[in-house]
Amino acid sequence: MTIQNRVNEILDQMTAFSKESYTKEEYLPELLKLQSEIVRLTFNDEHADEAKLRLWDASDHLKMINTECGGVADHELHKFLNSSKKISGEITAEISGFKGEQIVFNALESLSCYNAILRNVELEYDGKRTEIDAIVFTHRAVFIIEIKNSKKNIFIDEEGGFYRTGQSMHYDCNIADKMYDRYTMLKKALDTAGLGFVKIFNIVTFTNPRIDVENKYYRLKVCGSNYLPTYIDKFQSDNWYSDENIGTMVTAVEDAKCKEPFQMPVNMDDFKLNFATLMATLECSKEEKTADAEIDEVQAKESLQAKNDENETVHIFRPSKFRRGVAAASVGIAVLNIAAFGINALLKSTR
C-alpha cells in the first residue's frame, strides 16, 4: 500500500469536524471526538480505553516512534505537535469553561425576581467579535456575566489588568477592556430595538469558593457564583422594565447574534491531513525496517547454513584420508613380514 492510499484510509476513519462549520455548543463535543479518534489510531483500542490516554499521550508516542525511525517524519511531526498543543489547550479551556458555566447557570435558577437569561451570546460589530457567557435581563437592569473557573487566586489592578497569582503572578488579559467591548456590543444591539435607555452592568463571577479575589478596578463588580443570585435579586435601581420590555430586549439580542460560523484556532482539515500523513509515513518506515530485518535474518541463516555445510564436508574428508593412511601402514607391515620370512628361510638353507 502506498503512503497516499494509507493517508486516505486514515482520513476515512476520522469523522470529527467533518462539517463545514460548527456552533460554539458543538465545539467541545467535536474536540473530544477528535482526541478519541487520534488516540485510537495511534494506539490499539483496548490500550487506549484502559489507560484513558489523551492527545498529549499520542504526541509523545509519535515522537518516540519517529526517533526510532531515524527522524523520517520530522517535518510532519513538528506541524502535528504545534497544532495538537493548541487543541489540547482548547480542550482544557472548554472543559473548564463548561464546568464553570454549569455552576453559574445552576445558581441562576434560584433567582426569585422575574428574569430572562441568554447563554453564550456571540456578538460582532465593525469586525470585532466577542462572546458573552450569560446575559440576565430583569425589571431593574441588564447584567453581563463573565464566568471564571480559576484554581488560582486573582488580582485585578487599577487599570483592569487581570492576573492569576500564586508563587508568581501571571498576566491573563485586561478584563476591563474585554467587559467594555461586551457592554458596547450589547448596547448597540439594544439601541437597534429602540432600547437605548437600558442600564447595563458588568459582573465577573468566580466559581471556586476557595480562591481569594482582590479587585482594585472600581467600575467592575466581582463576586462568587454562590452570591450572584442574591446580588441580582437585591439590586436596586430607579429603572423599571416591563415584561414586554424584557421580551423586546431578548429578541433584539437574538437578532443581533453573530451569523458567522464559530471561529476555530486550528484548521481541523489541515490538522487531520497532517496527522494522517505523519502516521502513514511512520508506518511505512516501520514496515521497511521490519522487511530489512527479515532479509538480514534470512541472510544470516543462509550464511550459518553454508558454514555448517562446509564443516560437514571437512568432517567427512578427514576420516577417509585417515583410512588411506591406515591401509598404507598395513601394506607396509605385510611387506616387512614377507621380507622377514624370506630372510629366515635363507638362513635355514645355508646351515
Order of alpha helices (4+ residues) and beta strands (2+ residues): alpha-alpha-alpha-alpha-alpha-beta-beta-beta-beta-beta-beta-alpha-beta-beta-beta-alpha-alpha-alpha
